[in-house]
């Protein structure tokens, strides 16, 4: 899986930010309580396509959902139905889990990706911007708010 994740990072133009190692993949995807899941397409013992995802929840529709983190097919295997097959498999998982939606981002300059997503029925919002706090910003903001907020875990009534 690491090779195709590297290829995805190169495609996205951010290979220099990739920090993932084999142990990270094992822990995230293959531990007793996975942090994320992957659908893979294998040909001749090589992973040629991947969809990585994890669970989310939408307070707006009061249903769980799936965040599609990566969808990548090596260029020589594109336009052969692999991307659609991966998304279809993910839709089956979403239906079985009672999900109300699947969300992901697509780069503004990824015109081929946009066309593909629109062809499978996705709505691409131009009005929403992707925001991120990196580890440094998380630490800074967490330290700043420690004295002001008390974390309370929520539980279903017993």
C-alpha positions as CSV (number, residue, x, y, z in Angstrom):
1,X,0.0,0.0,0.0
2,X,2.9,2.4,0.7
3,X,3.9,2.5,-2.9
4,X,0.5,3.6,-4.2
5,X,0.2,6.1,-1.3
6,X,3.6,7.5,-2.5
7,X,2.3,7.7,-6.1
8,X,-0.8,9.5,-4.9
9,X,1.4,12.0,-3.0
10,X,3.5,12.6,-6.1
11,X,0.3,13.0,-8.3
12,X,-1.0,15.6,-5.7
13,X,2.4,17.4,-5.8
14,X,3.1,16.9,-2.2
15,X,5.5,14.0,-2.1
16,X,7.8,16.1,0.1
17,X,5.2,16.1,2.9
18,X,4.6,12.3,3.0
19,X,5.7,10.9,6.3
20,X,3.9,7.6,6.2
21,X,5.9,4.4,6.9
22,X,4.9,0.7,6.6
23,X,4.3,0.6,10.4
24,X,1.9,3.5,10.2
25,X,-0.1,1.6,7.6
26,X,-0.1,-1.5,9.6
27,X,-1.3,0.4,12.7
28,X,-3.9,2.4,10.9
29,X,-5.5,-0.2,8.6
30,X,-4.7,-3.6,10.2
31,X,-4.8,-3.1,14.0
32,X,-7.6,-4.7,16.1
33,X,-9.4,-1.3,16.0
34,X,-8.5,0.3,12.6
35,X,-8.4,4.1,12.3
36,X,-9.1,3.8,8.6
37,X,-10.1,1.2,5.9
38,X,-8.9,0.5,2.4
39,X,-10.4,-1.0,-0.7
40,X,-7.7,-2.2,-3.1
41,X,-7.5,-3.5,-6.6
42,X,-4.7,-5.9,-7.2
43,X,-3.4,-7.1,-10.6
44,X,-0.4,-9.5,-10.9
45,X,0.3,-9.1,-7.1
46,X,0.5,-5.3,-7.4
47,X,-1.9,-2.8,-5.9
48,X,-3.0,-0.7,-8.9
49,X,-5.9,1.2,-7.3
50,X,-6.9,2.2,-3.8
51,X,-9.7,3.9,-1.9
52,X,-8.9,4.8,1.7
53,X,-11.7,5.9,4.0
54,X,-13.0,6.4,7.5
55,X,-16.3,7.0,9.3
56,X,-17.7,10.5,9.9
57,X,-21.0,11.8,11.3
58,X,-23.2,14.6,9.9
59,X,-25.2,16.6,12.4
60,X,-27.0,18.2,9.5
61,X,-28.6,15.0,8.3
62,X,-28.3,13.1,11.6
63,X,-26.6,10.1,9.9
64,X,-23.2,8.6,9.7
65,X,-21.1,9.1,6.6
66,X,-17.8,8.1,5.0
67,X,-14.9,10.4,4.3
68,X,-13.1,9.2,1.2
69,X,-9.5,10.2,2.0
70,X,-7.8,8.9,-1.1
71,X,-9.0,7.5,-4.4
72,X,-6.1,6.7,-6.7
73,X,-5.5,4.5,-9.7
74,X,-2.1,4.3,-11.4
75,X,-2.4,6.3,-14.7
76,X,-1.9,3.3,-16.9
77,X,-4.9,1.6,-15.4
78,X,-7.3,4.6,-15.6
79,X,-10.4,4.7,-17.8
80,X,-10.9,1.0,-17.3
81,X,-13.7,1.2,-14.7
82,X,-11.5,0.7,-11.7
83,X,-12.3,4.0,-10.1
84,X,-16.0,3.5,-10.5
85,X,-15.7,-0.1,-9.2
86,X,-14.0,1.3,-6.0
87,X,-16.6,4.0,-5.5
88,X,-19.4,1.4,-6.1
89,X,-17.9,-0.9,-3.5
90,X,-17.7,2.1,-1.1
91,X,-21.3,2.9,-1.8
92,X,-22.3,-0.7,-0.8
93,X,-20.4,-0.3,2.4
94,X,-22.1,3.1,3.0
95,X,-25.6,1.7,2.4
96,X,-24.9,-1.3,4.7
97,X,-23.8,1.2,7.5
98,X,-26.8,3.4,7.0
99,X,-24.7,6.3,5.8
100,X,-26.3,9.4,4.4
101,X,-23.4,10.6,2.4
102,X,-19.8,10.1,1.2
103,X,-17.6,13.2,1.2
104,X,-14.1,14.0,-0.2
105,X,-12.1,16.8,-1.7
106,X,-10.9,17.2,-5.3
107,X,-8.1,19.6,-6.2
108,X,-9.2,22.6,-8.3
109,X,-6.8,21.7,-11.0
110,X,-7.8,18.1,-11.2
111,X,-10.1,18.4,-14.2
112,X,-10.0,14.7,-15.0
113,X,-11.0,13.9,-11.5
114,X,-13.8,16.4,-11.5
115,X,-15.3,15.0,-14.7
116,X,-15.0,11.5,-13.3
117,X,-16.8,12.4,-10.1
118,X,-19.5,14.3,-11.9
119,X,-20.0,11.4,-14.2
120,X,-20.7,9.0,-11.3
121,X,-23.2,11.5,-9.8
122,X,-21.2,13.5,-7.3
123,X,-22.0,17.2,-6.7
124,X,-18.8,19.3,-6.6
125,X,-19.2,22.3,-4.4
126,X,-17.1,25.3,-5.4
127,X,-18.3,27.3,-2.4
128,X,-16.7,25.3,0.3
129,X,-13.1,25.6,1.2
130,X,-11.0,22.9,2.8
131,X,-9.5,23.9,6.2
132,X,-6.8,22.1,8.2
133,X,-5.0,22.5,11.4
134,X,-1.5,20.8,11.3
135,X,0.1,19.2,14.4
136,X,1.8,22.5,15.4
137,X,-1.5,24.4,15.2
138,X,-3.4,21.6,17.0
139,X,-0.8,21.8,19.9
140,X,-0.9,25.5,20.0
141,X,-4.7,25.8,20.1
142,X,-5.1,22.9,22.5
143,X,-2.6,24.4,25.0
144,X,-4.4,27.8,24.6
145,X,-7.8,26.4,25.5
146,X,-6.9,23.9,28.3
147,X,-8.0,26.2,31.1
148,X,-11.2,27.3,29.4
149,X,-13.0,24.1,28.3
150,X,-13.8,20.9,30.1
151,X,-14.0,17.9,27.9
152,X,-17.1,15.8,28.5
153,X,-17.6,12.5,26.8
154,X,-21.1,11.9,25.5
155,X,-22.8,8.6,26.0
156,X,-26.1,7.1,25.1
157,X,-28.6,6.8,28.0
158,X,-28.3,3.5,29.7
